[in-house]
Amino acid sequence: MAMIDHAPEITDEREYAIHVENYRGFLHVLWSVVTGIALTLILLAIFFG
């Protein structure tokens, strides 16, 4: 398990923006995967249900 650096309470705006962008990118990928799985299941249900 990786060691986690504990940042000081006050972080600069640029670093915070980078974290927010990474989080938004992660959410986008997560929703894309969830949507892909849901569409696949729906199509399987239509064709084989």
C-alpha distance matrix in Angstrom:
0.0 3.8 6.6 9.1 12.7 15.1 18.2 21.6 23.5 25.8 24.4 26.9 28.3 27.2 23.5 23.9 25.9 23.2 20.7 23.5 24.3 20.8 20.9 24.4 23.5 20.8 23.4 26.0 24.0 23.1 26.8 28.0 26.1 27.3 30.8 30.8 30.0 32.6 35.2 34.6 35.1 38.2 39.7 39.1 40.7 43.7 44.3 43.7 44.1
3.8 0.0 3.7 6.3 9.5 12.4 15.2 18.7 20.9 22.9 21.3 23.6 25.2 24.0 20.3 21.1 23.1 20.4 18.1 21.3 22.1 18.7 19.2 22.8 22.0 19.7 22.6 25.1 23.4 23.0 26.7 27.8 26.3 27.8 31.1 31.3 30.8 33.4 35.9 35.5 36.3 39.2 40.7 40.4 42.1 44.9 45.6 45.2 45.8
6.6 3.7 0.0 3.8 6.5 9.4 12.4 15.7 18.2 20.4 19.2 21.7 23.7 22.9 19.1 20.0 22.5 20.2 17.9 21.2 22.5 19.5 20.0 23.8 23.4 21.4 24.1 26.8 25.5 25.1 28.7 30.0 28.9 30.2 33.5 33.9 33.6 36.0 38.5 38.4 39.1 41.9 43.5 43.4 45.0 47.7 48.6 48.3 48.7
9.1 6.3 3.8 0.0 3.8 6.2 9.1 12.5 14.7 16.9 15.7 18.4 20.3 19.8 16.0 16.6 19.3 17.3 14.8 18.1 19.7 17.0 17.3 21.1 21.2 19.4 21.8 24.7 23.9 23.5 26.8 28.5 27.8 28.9 32.0 32.8 32.7 34.8 37.4 37.6 38.3 40.9 42.6 42.8 44.2 46.8 48.0 47.9 48.1
12.7 9.5 6.5 3.8 0.0 3.8 6.0 9.4 12.2 14.0 12.9 15.6 18.0 17.6 13.9 14.9 18.0 16.2 14.3 17.7 19.5 17.3 18.0 21.6 22.0 20.7 23.2 25.9 25.6 25.5 28.6 30.3 29.9 31.2 34.0 35.0 35.2 37.2 39.6 40.1 41.0 43.3 45.1 45.5 46.9 49.3 50.6 50.7 50.9
15.1 12.4 9.4 6.2 3.8 0.0 3.8 6.5 8.9 11.4 11.1 14.3 16.9 17.3 13.8 14.1 17.5 16.6 14.3 17.3 19.8 18.1 18.2 21.8 22.8 21.5 23.5 26.5 26.6 26.3 29.1 31.2 31.0 31.9 34.7 36.0 36.2 37.8 40.4 41.2 41.8 44.0 46.0 46.5 47.7 50.1 51.6 51.7 51.6
18.2 15.2 12.4 9.1 6.0 3.8 0.0 3.8 6.4 8.0 7.4 10.6 13.4 14.0 10.8 11.2 14.9 14.3 12.6 15.5 18.0 17.0 17.3 20.7 21.9 21.3 23.2 25.9 26.4 26.4 29.0 31.0 31.3 32.3 34.8 36.3 36.8 38.3 40.7 41.7 42.6 44.5 46.5 47.3 48.5 50.6 52.2 52.6 52.5
21.6 18.7 15.7 12.5 9.4 6.5 3.8 0.0 3.8 5.5 6.6 10.1 13.2 14.6 12.1 12.3 16.0 16.3 14.8 17.3 20.1 19.6 19.8 22.8 24.5 24.1 25.7 28.4 29.3 29.3 31.6 33.8 34.3 35.0 37.4 39.2 39.7 41.0 43.4 44.6 45.4 47.2 49.3 50.2 51.2 53.3 55.1 55.5 55.3
23.5 20.9 18.2 14.7 12.2 8.9 6.4 3.8 0.0 3.8 6.3 9.9 12.3 14.6 12.5 11.6 15.4 16.4 14.7 16.4 19.6 19.6 19.2 22.0 24.1 23.8 24.8 27.7 29.0 28.7 30.7 33.2 33.9 34.3 36.6 38.6 39.2 40.1 42.6 44.1 44.7 46.2 48.5 49.6 50.3 52.4 54.4 54.9 54.4
25.8 22.9 20.4 16.9 14.0 11.4 8.0 5.5 3.8 0.0 3.8 6.6 9.4 11.9 10.6 10.0 13.5 15.0 14.1 15.6 18.6 19.2 19.2 21.6 23.7 24.0 25.1 27.6 29.1 29.3 31.1 33.3 34.4 35.0 37.0 39.0 40.0 40.9 43.1 44.7 45.6 46.9 49.1 50.4 51.3 53.1 55.1 55.8 55.5
24.4 21.3 19.2 15.7 12.9 11.1 7.4 6.6 6.3 3.8 0.0 3.8 6.6 8.5 6.8 6.7 10.2 11.3 10.9 12.7 15.3 15.9 16.4 18.7 20.6 21.2 22.5 24.7 26.2 26.7 28.6 30.6 31.8 32.6 34.5 36.3 37.5 38.6 40.6 42.2 43.3 44.6 46.6 48.0 49.0 50.8 52.6 53.5 53.3
26.9 23.6 21.7 18.4 15.6 14.3 10.6 10.1 9.9 6.6 3.8 0.0 3.8 5.6 5.7 6.4 8.8 10.3 11.1 12.6 14.6 15.9 17.0 18.7 20.4 21.6 23.0 24.7 26.4 27.3 29.0 30.7 32.2 33.3 34.8 36.6 38.1 39.2 40.9 42.6 44.0 45.2 46.9 48.5 49.7 51.2 53.0 54.1 54.1
28.3 25.2 23.7 20.3 18.0 16.9 13.4 13.2 12.3 9.4 6.6 3.8 0.0 3.8 5.5 5.1 6.1 8.7 9.9 10.4 12.2 14.3 15.2 16.3 18.2 19.9 20.9 22.3 24.3 25.5 26.7 28.4 30.3 31.3 32.5 34.4 36.2 37.0 38.5 40.5 41.9 42.9 44.6 46.4 47.6 48.8 50.7 52.0 52.0
27.2 24.0 22.9 19.8 17.6 17.3 14.0 14.6 14.6 11.9 8.5 5.6 3.8 0.0 3.8 5.4 5.1 6.3 8.8 9.9 10.6 12.5 14.3 15.3 16.5 18.5 20.0 21.0 22.7 24.3 25.8 27.0 28.9 30.3 31.4 33.0 34.9 36.1 37.4 39.1 40.8 41.9 43.3 45.2 46.6 47.8 49.4 50.8 51.0
23.5 20.3 19.1 16.0 13.9 13.8 10.8 12.1 12.5 10.6 6.8 5.7 5.5 3.8 0.0 3.8 5.4 5.1 6.4 8.8 10.0 10.7 12.5 14.4 15.4 16.7 18.6 20.1 21.3 22.6 24.5 25.9 27.3 28.8 30.3 31.8 33.4 34.7 36.3 37.8 39.4 40.7 42.2 43.8 45.2 46.7 48.3 49.4 49.6
23.9 21.1 20.0 16.6 14.9 14.1 11.2 12.3 11.6 10.0 6.7 6.4 5.1 5.4 3.8 0.0 3.8 5.4 5.1 6.2 8.7 9.9 10.6 12.3 14.2 15.3 16.6 18.4 20.1 21.0 22.6 24.3 25.9 26.9 28.4 30.3 31.8 32.8 34.5 36.2 37.6 38.7 40.5 42.1 43.3 44.8 46.6 47.7 47.7
25.9 23.1 22.5 19.3 18.0 17.5 14.9 16.0 15.4 13.5 10.2 8.8 6.1 5.1 5.4 3.8 0.0 3.8 5.4 5.0 6.1 8.6 9.8 10.4 12.2 14.1 15.2 16.3 18.4 19.7 20.9 22.4 24.4 25.6 26.7 28.4 30.3 31.3 32.6 34.5 36.1 37.1 38.6 40.5 41.8 43.0 44.8 46.1 46.2
23.2 20.4 20.2 17.3 16.2 16.6 14.3 16.3 16.4 15.0 11.3 10.3 8.7 6.3 5.1 5.4 3.8 0.0 3.8 5.4 5.1 6.2 8.6 9.9 10.5 12.3 14.3 15.3 16.6 18.3 20.0 21.1 22.7 24.3 25.6 27.0 28.8 30.2 31.5 33.1 34.8 36.1 37.5 39.1 40.7 42.0 43.5 44.8 45.1
20.7 18.1 17.9 14.8 14.3 14.3 12.6 14.8 14.7 14.1 10.9 11.1 9.9 8.8 6.4 5.1 5.4 3.8 0.0 3.8 5.5 5.1 6.2 8.6 9.8 10.5 12.3 14.2 15.4 16.4 18.3 19.9 21.2 22.5 24.2 25.8 27.1 28.5 30.2 31.7 33.1 34.5 36.2 37.6 38.9 40.5 42.2 43.2 43.3
23.5 21.3 21.2 18.1 17.7 17.3 15.5 17.3 16.4 15.6 12.7 12.6 10.4 9.9 8.8 6.2 5.0 5.4 3.8 0.0 3.8 5.4 5.0 6.1 8.5 9.8 10.5 12.2 14.3 15.1 16.4 18.3 20.0 20.9 22.2 24.2 25.8 26.7 28.3 30.2 31.5 32.6 34.4 36.1 37.2 38.6 40.5 41.6 41.6
24.3 22.1 22.5 19.7 19.5 19.8 18.0 20.1 19.6 18.6 15.3 14.6 12.2 10.6 10.0 8.7 6.1 5.1 5.5 3.8 0.0 3.8 5.4 5.1 6.1 8.5 9.8 10.4 12.3 14.1 15.3 16.4 18.4 19.9 20.9 22.4 24.4 25.6 26.8 28.5 30.3 31.3 32.7 34.6 36.0 37.2 38.8 40.2 40.5
20.8 18.7 19.5 17.0 17.3 18.1 17.0 19.6 19.6 19.2 15.9 15.9 14.3 12.5 10.7 9.9 8.6 6.2 5.1 5.4 3.8 0.0 3.8 5.5 5.1 6.1 8.7 9.8 10.6 12.2 14.3 15.3 16.6 18.3 19.9 21.1 22.7 24.3 25.7 27.1 28.8 30.2 31.6 33.1 34.7 36.2 37.6 38.7 39.1
20.9 19.2 20.0 17.3 18.0 18.2 17.3 19.8 19.2 19.2 16.4 17.0 15.2 14.3 12.5 10.6 9.8 8.6 6.2 5.0 5.4 3.8 0.0 3.8 5.4 5.0 6.2 8.6 10.0 10.4 12.3 14.2 15.4 16.4 18.1 19.9 21.2 22.4 24.2 25.8 27.0 28.4 30.2 31.6 32.8 34.5 36.2 37.2 37.2
24.4 22.8 23.8 21.1 21.6 21.8 20.7 22.8 22.0 21.6 18.7 18.7 16.3 15.3 14.4 12.3 10.4 9.9 8.6 6.1 5.1 5.5 3.8 0.0 3.8 5.4 5.1 6.2 8.7 9.7 10.5 12.2 14.3 15.2 16.3 18.2 20.0 20.9 22.3 24.2 25.7 26.7 28.3 30.2 31.4 32.6 34.4 35.8 35.8
23.5 22.0 23.4 21.2 22.0 22.8 21.9 24.5 24.1 23.7 20.6 20.4 18.2 16.5 15.4 14.2 12.2 10.5 9.8 8.5 6.1 5.1 5.4 3.8 0.0 3.8 5.4 5.1 6.3 8.6 10.0 10.6 12.5 14.3 15.3 16.5 18.6 20.0 21.1 22.6 24.5 25.7 27.0 28.7 30.3 31.5 33.0 34.3 34.8
20.8 19.7 21.4 19.4 20.7 21.5 21.3 24.1 23.8 24.0 21.2 21.6 19.9 18.5 16.7 15.3 14.1 12.3 10.5 9.8 8.5 6.1 5.0 5.4 3.8 0.0 3.8 5.4 5.2 6.1 8.6 9.8 10.7 12.3 14.1 15.4 16.7 18.3 20.0 21.2 22.7 24.3 25.8 27.1 28.7 30.3 31.8 32.7 33.0
23.4 22.6 24.1 21.8 23.2 23.5 23.2 25.7 24.8 25.1 22.5 23.0 20.9 20.0 18.6 16.6 15.2 14.3 12.3 10.5 9.8 8.7 6.2 5.1 5.4 3.8 0.0 3.8 5.5 5.0 6.1 8.5 9.9 10.4 12.0 14.0 15.3 16.2 18.0 19.8 21.0 22.2 24.1 25.6 26.8 28.3 30.1 31.2 31.1
26.0 25.1 26.8 24.7 25.9 26.5 25.9 28.4 27.7 27.6 24.7 24.7 22.3 21.0 20.1 18.4 16.3 15.3 14.2 12.2 10.4 9.8 8.6 6.2 5.1 5.4 3.8 0.0 3.8 5.4 5.3 6.1 8.7 10.0 10.5 12.2 14.3 15.3 16.3 18.2 20.0 20.9 22.3 24.3 25.6 26.8 28.4 29.9 30.1
24.0 23.4 25.5 23.9 25.6 26.6 26.4 29.3 29.0 29.1 26.2 26.4 24.3 22.7 21.3 20.1 18.4 16.6 15.4 14.3 12.3 10.6 10.0 8.7 6.3 5.2 5.5 3.8 0.0 3.8 5.5 5.0 6.2 8.7 9.9 10.5 12.4 14.2 15.3 16.5 18.5 20.0 21.1 22.6 24.4 25.7 27.0 28.2 28.8
23.1 23.0 25.1 23.5 25.5 26.3 26.4 29.3 28.7 29.3 26.7 27.3 25.5 24.3 22.6 21.0 19.7 18.3 16.4 15.1 14.1 12.2 10.4 9.7 8.6 6.1 5.0 5.4 3.8 0.0 3.8 5.4 5.2 6.2 8.6 9.9 10.8 12.3 14.3 15.5 16.7 18.4 20.1 21.3 22.7 24.4 26.0 26.8 27.0
26.8 26.7 28.7 26.8 28.6 29.1 29.0 31.6 30.7 31.1 28.6 29.0 26.7 25.8 24.5 22.6 20.9 20.0 18.3 16.4 15.3 14.3 12.3 10.5 10.0 8.6 6.1 5.3 5.5 3.8 0.0 3.8 5.4 5.0 5.9 8.4 9.8 10.3 12.0 14.0 15.3 16.2 18.1 19.8 20.8 22.2 24.1 25.3 25.3
28.0 27.8 30.0 28.5 30.3 31.2 31.0 33.8 33.2 33.3 30.6 30.7 28.4 27.0 25.9 24.3 22.4 21.1 19.9 18.3 16.4 15.3 14.2 12.2 10.6 9.8 8.5 6.1 5.0 5.4 3.8 0.0 3.8 5.5 5.2 6.1 8.7 9.9 10.5 12.2 14.3 15.3 16.4 18.3 19.9 21.0 22.4 23.9 24.4
26.1 26.3 28.9 27.8 29.9 31.0 31.3 34.3 33.9 34.4 31.8 32.2 30.3 28.9 27.3 25.9 24.4 22.7 21.2 20.0 18.4 16.6 15.4 14.3 12.5 10.7 9.9 8.7 6.2 5.2 5.4 3.8 0.0 3.8 5.5 5.1 6.2 8.6 9.9 10.6 12.4 14.3 15.4 16.5 18.3 20.0 21.2 22.1 22.7
27.3 27.8 30.2 28.9 31.2 31.9 32.3 35.0 34.3 35.0 32.6 33.3 31.3 30.3 28.8 26.9 25.6 24.3 22.5 20.9 19.9 18.3 16.4 15.2 14.3 12.3 10.4 10.0 8.7 6.2 5.0 5.5 3.8 0.0 3.8 5.5 5.2 6.1 8.6 9.9 10.7 12.3 14.3 15.4 16.5 18.4 20.1 20.9 20.8
30.8 31.1 33.5 32.0 34.0 34.7 34.8 37.4 36.6 37.0 34.5 34.8 32.5 31.4 30.3 28.4 26.7 25.6 24.2 22.2 20.9 19.9 18.1 16.3 15.3 14.1 12.0 10.5 9.9 8.6 5.9 5.2 5.5 3.8 0.0 3.8 5.5 5.1 6.1 8.5 9.9 10.5 12.2 14.1 15.2 16.4 18.3 19.7 19.7
30.8 31.3 33.9 32.8 35.0 36.0 36.3 39.2 38.6 39.0 36.3 36.6 34.4 33.0 31.8 30.3 28.4 27.0 25.8 24.2 22.4 21.1 19.9 18.2 16.5 15.4 14.0 12.2 10.5 9.9 8.4 6.1 5.1 5.5 3.8 0.0 3.8 5.5 5.2 6.1 8.7 9.9 10.6 12.2 14.2 15.4 16.5 17.9 18.6
30.0 30.8 33.6 32.7 35.2 36.2 36.8 39.7 39.2 40.0 37.5 38.1 36.2 34.9 33.4 31.8 30.3 28.8 27.1 25.8 24.4 22.7 21.2 20.0 18.6 16.7 15.3 14.3 12.4 10.8 9.8 8.7 6.2 5.2 5.5 3.8 0.0 3.8 5.5 5.1 6.2 8.6 9.9 10.5 12.2 14.3 15.4 16.0 16.5
32.6 33.4 36.0 34.8 37.2 37.8 38.3 41.0 40.1 40.9 38.6 39.2 37.0 36.1 34.7 32.8 31.3 30.2 28.5 26.7 25.6 24.3 22.4 20.9 20.0 18.3 16.2 15.3 14.2 12.3 10.3 9.9 8.6 6.1 5.1 5.5 3.8 0.0 3.8 5.4 5.2 6.2 8.6 9.9 10.5 12.3 14.3 15.2 14.9
35.2 35.9 38.5 37.4 39.6 40.4 40.7 43.4 42.6 43.1 40.6 40.9 38.5 37.4 36.3 34.5 32.6 31.5 30.2 28.3 26.8 25.7 24.2 22.3 21.1 20.0 18.0 16.3 15.3 14.3 12.0 10.5 9.9 8.6 6.1 5.2 5.5 3.8 0.0 3.8 5.5 5.0 6.1 8.5 9.8 10.5 12.2 13.9 14.2
34.6 35.5 38.4 37.6 40.1 41.2 41.7 44.6 44.1 44.7 42.2 42.6 40.5 39.1 37.8 36.2 34.5 33.1 31.7 30.2 28.5 27.1 25.8 24.2 22.6 21.2 19.8 18.2 16.5 15.5 14.0 12.2 10.6 9.9 8.5 6.1 5.1 5.4 3.8 0.0 3.8 5.5 5.2 6.1 8.6 9.9 10.6 11.8 12.8
35.1 36.3 39.1 38.3 41.0 41.8 42.6 45.4 44.7 45.6 43.3 44.0 41.9 40.8 39.4 37.6 36.1 34.8 33.1 31.5 30.3 28.8 27.0 25.7 24.5 22.7 21.0 20.0 18.5 16.7 15.3 14.3 12.4 10.7 9.9 8.7 6.2 5.2 5.5 3.8 0.0 3.8 5.5 5.1 6.1 8.6 10.0 10.2 10.3
38.2 39.2 41.9 40.9 43.3 44.0 44.5 47.2 46.2 46.9 44.6 45.2 42.9 41.9 40.7 38.7 37.1 36.1 34.5 32.6 31.3 30.2 28.4 26.7 25.7 24.3 22.2 20.9 20.0 18.4 16.2 15.3 14.3 12.3 10.5 9.9 8.6 6.2 5.0 5.5 3.8 0.0 3.8 5.4 5.0 6.2 8.7 9.9 9.4
39.7 40.7 43.5 42.6 45.1 46.0 46.5 49.3 48.5 49.1 46.6 46.9 44.6 43.3 42.2 40.5 38.6 37.5 36.2 34.4 32.7 31.6 30.2 28.3 27.0 25.8 24.1 22.3 21.1 20.1 18.1 16.4 15.4 14.3 12.2 10.6 9.9 8.6 6.1 5.2 5.5 3.8 0.0 3.8 5.4 5.0 6.2 8.3 9.2
39.1 40.4 43.4 42.8 45.5 46.5 47.3 50.2 49.6 50.4 48.0 48.5 46.4 45.2 43.8 42.1 40.5 39.1 37.6 36.1 34.6 33.1 31.6 30.2 28.7 27.1 25.6 24.3 22.6 21.3 19.8 18.3 16.5 15.4 14.1 12.2 10.5 9.9 8.5 6.1 5.1 5.4 3.8 0.0 3.8 5.4 5.2 5.7 7.1
40.7 42.1 45.0 44.2 46.9 47.7 48.5 51.2 50.3 51.3 49.0 49.7 47.6 46.6 45.2 43.3 41.8 40.7 38.9 37.2 36.0 34.7 32.8 31.4 30.3 28.7 26.8 25.6 24.4 22.7 20.8 19.9 18.3 16.5 15.2 14.2 12.2 10.5 9.8 8.6 6.1 5.0 5.4 3.8 0.0 3.8 5.6 5.4 4.5
43.7 44.9 47.7 46.8 49.3 50.1 50.6 53.3 52.4 53.1 50.8 51.2 48.8 47.8 46.7 44.8 43.0 42.0 40.5 38.6 37.2 36.2 34.5 32.6 31.5 30.3 28.3 26.8 25.7 24.4 22.2 21.0 20.0 18.4 16.4 15.4 14.3 12.3 10.5 9.9 8.6 6.2 5.0 5.4 3.8 0.0 3.8 5.8 5.5
44.3 45.6 48.6 48.0 50.6 51.6 52.2 55.1 54.4 55.1 52.6 53.0 50.7 49.4 48.3 46.6 44.8 43.5 42.2 40.5 38.8 37.6 36.2 34.4 33.0 31.8 30.1 28.4 27.0 26.0 24.1 22.4 21.2 20.1 18.3 16.5 15.4 14.3 12.2 10.6 10.0 8.7 6.2 5.2 5.6 3.8 0.0 3.8 5.9
43.7 45.2 48.3 47.9 50.7 51.7 52.6 55.5 54.9 55.8 53.5 54.1 52.0 50.8 49.4 47.7 46.1 44.8 43.2 41.6 40.2 38.7 37.2 35.8 34.3 32.7 31.2 29.9 28.2 26.8 25.3 23.9 22.1 20.9 19.7 17.9 16.0 15.2 13.9 11.8 10.2 9.9 8.3 5.7 5.4 5.8 3.8 0.0 3.8
44.1 45.8 48.7 48.1 50.9 51.6 52.5 55.3 54.4 55.5 53.3 54.1 52.0 51.0 49.6 47.7 46.2 45.1 43.3 41.6 40.5 39.1 37.2 35.8 34.8 33.0 31.1 30.1 28.8 27.0 25.3 24.4 22.7 20.8 19.7 18.6 16.5 14.9 14.2 12.8 10.3 9.4 9.2 7.1 4.5 5.5 5.9 3.8 0.0
